[in-house]
């Protein structure tokens, strides 16, 4: 399930995240795990998008909100 790219600055590099799967992979590698509220909410939104109960755009927004909260957002398209 693809979405518009979210550019994330992490561990000295910039990563393009452009799908539900890529967002999940990023969250799985996130040092804090899903322990912060925003990471947890992003995980819930990604799960709901996979299940078809919310749109991919809504899940992307939740992931984008997580990136902003974690101060790792490089930019978004």
N, C-alpha and C positions, 0 to 999 in steps of 0.2 A: 504494500500500500504506500505509494509514493506521495510526497508532498514537496512544496517549495523548499529550497535549501535553507538550512540554518547553519551558519558558519560558527564553529566553536573553537576558542583558543584554549588548548589543553596540553600540558606537558611540553611547552615550547614549540608547539606546531598548531596549525589551523586545520581543522577537520570539517569536512562537508557532511552534514547529516540530512538525508533527503528521503527517508522512509521510516515507517513504524519499526521495521526490523533494525535499521541502523540506530534509531533512537534507543531501542531496547539494549542493543549491544553497547552503546555508549554508557547508559545507566548501569549496566552490569559491571563495567570497568571503573565506574566512578568510585573514588576512594571512600567517600562517605556512605556508599550504598544508597538505599532508599530511606535512610534514617531522617533526613531533613523533610520538613513538611512539603516543600515544593517538589522534591524528588519523588516522594511518595505519591503526591497528586499526579505528577507526570506519568508515573507507572500505572496508576489507576486509569488515566485517560487512554494510555496506549493499549491497555487490556480491553477497555470498552470499545475502542476503535477496531481492534482485531475481531471482537465479537459482533460488530456492526451496530452497537447501540448508540454510538456517537460518530460524528464525521471525522475523517482524517484531518480536516482543518482544525477541528476542536482539539484533537490530540496534539497536533503540531503546536497550537497555541500554548497548551499546557507544558510541552517540552521547552518552548521558547521562554515561558515564564520561569521555569526552572533554571535555564541558562542565565537569564537576567539576574535572578536571585543569587545564583552561585558566582556571579561576576565573571562568567566565561564566554559570554556572547561576543563574538568578533563582529558579526553582521548578519543580516538576514535578507533574503531576496523576496 
